[in-house]
Amino acid sequence: MPEEQSVDVNLNLNSDEVDSYEPEDKDASVTFDKDSSEPDGYQPEDKEATVIFHKDSSEPDGYVPPNKTATVTYNAVFAPATAPTL
């Protein structure tokens, strides 16, 4: 696979033409072939490293939930203070 590819393009434009230019809608298809044998066969070696992680918890720490209002309905059910003896 080539490491670097470059394309030279020369444009000779009059700035008056550029300022008044209104592009038309265009559809195009781009097709290219790739040789993926090099990245497909890549087997990286194992490495060890020390990682220092700095967390930014400002978003969850600063979260203030909105107040909510709700109606709760309770139904009283009789329950004896002691269980009956059988």
Backbone as JSON Lines, residues from 0, in Angstrom:
{"i":0,"aa":"M","n":[0.83,-1.17,0.0],"ca":[0.0,0.0,0.0],"c":[0.88,1.24,0.0]}
{"i":1,"aa":"P","n":[0.61,2.21,-0.81],"ca":[1.44,3.42,-0.79],"c":[1.26,4.16,0.52]}
{"i":2,"aa":"E","n":[2.36,4.7,1.02],"ca":[2.28,5.42,2.28],"c":[1.64,6.78,2.12]}
{"i":3,"aa":"E","n":[1.85,7.42,0.98],"ca":[1.31,8.76,0.79],"c":[0.97,8.95,-0.68]}
{"i":4,"aa":"Q","n":[-0.15,9.56,-0.93],"ca":[-0.54,9.88,-2.29],"c":[-0.87,11.36,-2.34]}
{"i":5,"aa":"S","n":[-0.55,12.0,-3.46],"ca":[-0.88,13.41,-3.58],"c":[-1.42,13.68,-4.97]}
{"i":6,"aa":"V","n":[-2.25,14.7,-5.05],"ca":[-2.84,15.12,-6.31],"c":[-2.63,16.62,-6.4]}
{"i":7,"aa":"D","n":[-2.05,17.08,-7.51],"ca":[-1.85,18.51,-7.73],"c":[-3.0,19.04,-8.58]}
{"i":8,"aa":"V","n":[-3.62,20.12,-8.13],"ca":[-4.72,20.73,-8.84],"c":[-4.44,22.23,-8.97]}
{"i":9,"aa":"N","n":[-4.56,22.75,-10.18],"ca":[-4.39,24.18,-10.41],"c":[-5.73,24.77,-10.82]}
{"i":10,"aa":"L","n":[-6.15,25.82,-10.15],"ca":[-7.4,26.49,-10.46],"c":[-7.1,27.94,-10.82]}
{"i":11,"aa":"N","n":[-7.57,28.36,-11.97],"ca":[-7.44,29.76,-12.37],"c":[-8.85,30.36,-12.35]}
{"i":12,"aa":"L","n":[-9.18,31.02,-11.25],"ca":[-10.53,31.54,-11.08],"c":[-10.5,33.06,-10.94]}
{"i":13,"aa":"N","n":[-11.46,33.68,-11.53],"ca":[-11.68,35.1,-11.35],"c":[-12.56,35.22,-10.11]}
{"i":14,"aa":"S","n":[-12.17,36.01,-9.13],"ca":[-12.94,36.1,-7.88],"c":[-14.36,36.6,-8.11]}
{"i":15,"aa":"D","n":[-14.6,37.37,-9.17],"ca":[-15.96,37.81,-9.48],"c":[-16.84,36.61,-9.8]}
{"i":16,"aa":"E","n":[-16.27,35.64,-10.52],"ca":[-17.03,34.44,-10.86],"c":[-17.32,33.61,-9.61]}
{"i":17,"aa":"V","n":[-16.38,33.56,-8.7],"ca":[-16.55,32.78,-7.48],"c":[-17.62,33.41,-6.59]}
{"i":18,"aa":"D","n":[-17.59,34.71,-6.44],"ca":[-18.55,35.39,-5.56],"c":[-19.99,35.22,-6.06]}
{"i":19,"aa":"S","n":[-20.18,35.17,-7.37],"ca":[-21.54,35.06,-7.89],"c":[-21.93,33.63,-8.24]}
{"i":20,"aa":"Y","n":[-21.05,32.69,-8.0],"ca":[-21.3,31.29,-8.37],"c":[-22.36,30.68,-7.45]}
{"i":21,"aa":"E","n":[-23.33,30.01,-8.02],"ca":[-24.32,29.26,-7.27],"c":[-24.27,27.82,-7.77]}
{"i":22,"aa":"P","n":[-23.82,26.89,-6.94],"ca":[-23.64,25.5,-7.39],"c":[-24.98,24.81,-7.65]}
{"i":23,"aa":"E","n":[-24.95,23.88,-8.59],"ca":[-26.11,23.06,-8.88],"c":[-26.01,21.77,-8.06]}
{"i":24,"aa":"D","n":[-27.15,21.16,-7.77],"ca":[-27.13,19.87,-7.09],"c":[-26.58,18.82,-8.04]}
{"i":25,"aa":"K","n":[-25.67,18.02,-7.56],"ca":[-25.06,16.97,-8.38],"c":[-25.0,15.68,-7.56]}
{"i":26,"aa":"D","n":[-25.18,14.57,-8.24],"ca":[-25.0,13.26,-7.62],"c":[-23.81,12.6,-8.3]}
{"i":27,"aa":"A","n":[-23.01,11.89,-7.51],"ca":[-21.85,11.22,-8.08],"c":[-21.56,9.96,-7.28]}
{"i":28,"aa":"S","n":[-20.98,9.0,-7.93],"ca":[-20.53,7.78,-7.26],"c":[-19.02,7.73,-7.33]}
{"i":29,"aa":"V","n":[-18.41,7.36,-6.22],"ca":[-16.96,7.23,-6.16],"c":[-16.66,5.77,-5.84]}
{"i":30,"aa":"T","n":[-15.83,5.17,-6.65],"ca":[-15.46,3.77,-6.44],"c":[-13.94,3.68,-6.39]}
{"i":31,"aa":"F","n":[-13.42,2.93,-5.45],"ca":[-11.98,2.72,-5.39],"c":[-11.71,1.29,-4.96]}
{"i":32,"aa":"D","n":[-10.57,0.79,-5.35],"ca":[-10.12,-0.54,-4.96],"c":[-9.09,-0.38,-3.87]}
{"i":33,"aa":"K","n":[-9.09,-1.34,-2.96],"ca":[-8.11,-1.27,-1.88],"c":[-7.38,-2.6,-1.75]}
{"i":34,"aa":"D","n":[-6.16,-2.52,-1.32],"ca":[-5.38,-3.71,-1.0],"c":[-5.27,-3.73,0.51]}
{"i":35,"aa":"S","n":[-6.11,-4.53,1.15],"ca":[-6.15,-4.54,2.61],"c":[-5.3,-5.65,3.2]}
{"i":36,"aa":"S","n":[-4.43,-6.27,2.41],"ca":[-3.64,-7.39,2.93],"c":[-2.71,-6.96,4.06]}
{"i":37,"aa":"E","n":[-2.17,-5.75,3.99],"ca":[-1.27,-5.3,5.06],"c":[-2.0,-5.08,6.38]}
{"i":38,"aa":"P","n":[-3.08,-4.27,6.43],"ca":[-3.75,-4.1,7.73],"c":[-4.51,-5.36,8.17]}
{"i":39,"aa":"D","n":[-5.02,-6.16,7.23],"ca":[-5.74,-7.36,7.63],"c":[-4.84,-8.37,8.33]}
{"i":40,"aa":"G","n":[-3.57,-8.44,7.94],"ca":[-2.65,-9.4,8.55],"c":[-1.89,-8.85,9.73]}
{"i":41,"aa":"Y","n":[-2.17,-7.62,10.15],"ca":[-1.43,-6.98,11.24],"c":[-1.72,-7.64,12.58]}
{"i":42,"aa":"Q","n":[-0.68,-8.03,13.28],"ca":[-0.8,-8.61,14.63],"c":[0.03,-7.76,15.58]}
{"i":43,"aa":"P","n":[-0.58,-6.83,16.3],"ca":[0.21,-5.96,17.18],"c":[0.77,-6.73,18.37]}
{"i":44,"aa":"E","n":[1.92,-6.3,18.82],"ca":[2.53,-6.93,19.99],"c":[1.89,-6.39,21.26]}
{"i":45,"aa":"D","n":[1.89,-7.2,22.32],"ca":[1.36,-6.76,23.61],"c":[2.3,-5.72,24.21]}
{"i":46,"aa":"K","n":[1.71,-4.72,24.84],"ca":[2.5,-3.68,25.48],"c":[1.94,-3.41,26.87]}
{"i":47,"aa":"E","n":[2.8,-2.97,27.76],"ca":[2.37,-2.58,29.1],"c":[2.49,-1.07,29.23]}
{"i":48,"aa":"A","n":[1.57,-0.5,30.01],"ca":[1.6,0.95,30.19],"c":[0.91,1.3,31.5]}
{"i":49,"aa":"T","n":[1.28,2.43,32.04],"ca":[0.61,2.99,33.2],"c":[-0.3,4.1,32.68]}
{"i":50,"aa":"V","n":[-1.54,4.06,33.11],"ca":[-2.51,5.04,32.64],"c":[-3.0,5.86,33.82]}
{"i":51,"aa":"I","n":[-2.99,7.16,33.68],"ca":[-3.54,8.06,34.69],"c":[-4.82,8.63,34.11]}
{"i":52,"aa":"F","n":[-5.9,8.44,34.83],"ca":[-7.22,8.84,34.36],"c":[-7.72,10.0,35.21]}
{"i":53,"aa":"H","n":[-8.07,11.1,34.58],"ca":[-8.65,12.25,35.27],"c":[-10.11,12.36,34.84]}
{"i":54,"aa":"K","n":[-11.01,12.16,35.78],"ca":[-12.42,12.2,35.42],"c":[-12.96,13.62,35.48]}
{"i":55,"aa":"D","n":[-13.88,13.89,34.6],"ca":[-14.58,15.17,34.61],"c":[-16.04,14.84,34.94]}
{"i":56,"aa":"S","n":[-16.38,14.96,36.21],"ca":[-17.75,14.64,36.63],"c":[-18.58,15.89,36.83]}
{"i":57,"aa":"S","n":[-18.17,17.0,36.25],"ca":[-18.89,18.25,36.47],"c":[-20.33,18.18,35.96]}
{"i":58,"aa":"E","n":[-20.56,17.46,34.88],"ca":[-21.93,17.39,34.35],"c":[-22.86,16.63,35.29]}
{"i":59,"aa":"P","n":[-22.52,15.38,35.71],"ca":[-23.44,14.72,36.65],"c":[-23.44,15.36,38.03]}
{"i":60,"aa":"D","n":[-22.3,15.88,38.47],"ca":[-22.25,16.51,39.8],"c":[-23.13,17.75,39.86]}
{"i":61,"aa":"G","n":[-23.25,18.46,38.74],"ca":[-24.04,19.69,38.73],"c":[-25.5,19.48,38.38]}
{"i":62,"aa":"Y","n":[-25.91,18.21,38.17],"ca":[-27.29,17.95,37.77],"c":[-28.24,18.23,38.92]}
{"i":63,"aa":"V","n":[-29.27,19.0,38.66],"ca":[-30.31,19.29,39.64],"c":[-31.63,18.81,39.02]}
{"i":64,"aa":"P","n":[-32.17,17.72,39.55],"ca":[-33.41,17.21,38.97],"c":[-34.57,18.16,39.23]}
{"i":65,"aa":"P","n":[-35.54,18.19,38.33],"ca":[-36.69,19.07,38.54],"c":[-37.57,18.57,39.68]}
{"i":66,"aa":"N","n":[-38.25,19.5,40.35],"ca":[-39.2,19.11,41.38],"c":[-40.4,18.45,40.72]}
{"i":67,"aa":"K","n":[-40.92,17.43,41.36],"ca":[-42.08,16.72,40.82],"c":[-43.21,16.78,41.84]}
{"i":68,"aa":"T","n":[-44.42,16.85,41.37],"ca":[-45.6,16.82,42.22],"c":[-46.43,15.63,41.82]}
{"i":69,"aa":"A","n":[-46.92,14.89,42.83],"ca":[-47.71,13.7,42.52],"c":[-48.78,13.53,43.6]}
{"i":70,"aa":"T","n":[-49.84,12.8,43.27],"ca":[-50.89,12.47,44.23],"c":[-50.78,10.99,44.55]}
{"i":71,"aa":"V","n":[-50.76,10.69,45.85],"ca":[-50.67,9.3,46.3],"c":[-51.96,8.97,47.03]}
{"i":72,"aa":"T","n":[-52.59,7.84,46.68],"ca":[-53.81,7.39,47.34],"c":[-53.48,6.13,48.13]}
{"i":73,"aa":"Y","n":[-53.8,6.17,49.44],"ca":[-53.56,5.03,50.31],"c":[-54.89,4.36,50.6]}
{"i":74,"aa":"N","n":[-54.89,3.03,50.64],"ca":[-56.05,2.27,51.05],"c":[-55.71,1.59,52.37]}
{"i":75,"aa":"A","n":[-56.52,1.86,53.41],"ca":[-56.28,1.25,54.72],"c":[-56.8,-0.18,54.69]}
{"i":76,"aa":"V","n":[-55.99,-1.1,55.15],"ca":[-56.37,-2.51,55.22],"c":[-56.2,-2.95,56.66]}
{"i":77,"aa":"F","n":[-57.26,-3.6,57.2],"ca":[-57.19,-4.05,58.59],"c":[-56.22,-5.21,58.7]}
{"i":78,"aa":"A","n":[-55.31,-5.11,59.65],"ca":[-54.38,-6.19,59.95],"c":[-54.34,-6.33,61.45]}
{"i":79,"aa":"P","n":[-54.65,-7.53,62.01],"ca":[-54.63,-7.69,63.47],"c":[-53.23,-7.49,64.02]}
{"i":80,"aa":"A","n":[-53.16,-7.02,65.26],"ca":[-51.86,-6.75,65.89],"c":[-51.1,-8.04,66.1]}
{"i":81,"aa":"T","n":[-51.79,-9.13,66.35],"ca":[-51.12,-10.42,66.52],"c":[-51.76,-11.43,65.59]}
{"i":82,"aa":"A","n":[-51.01,-12.4,65.2],"ca":[-51.53,-13.41,64.3],"c":[-52.45,-14.35,65.08]}
{"i":83,"aa":"P","n":[-53.55,-14.78,64.46],"ca":[-54.45,-15.71,65.16],"c":[-53.79,-17.06,65.37]}
{"i":84,"aa":"T","n":[-54.15,-17.73,66.46],"ca":[-53.63,-19.05,66.77],"c":[-54.53,-20.11,66.11]}
{"i":85,"aa":"L","n":[-53.94,-21.05,65.45],"ca":[-54.72,-22.11,64.79],"c":[-54.67,-23.38,65.57]}
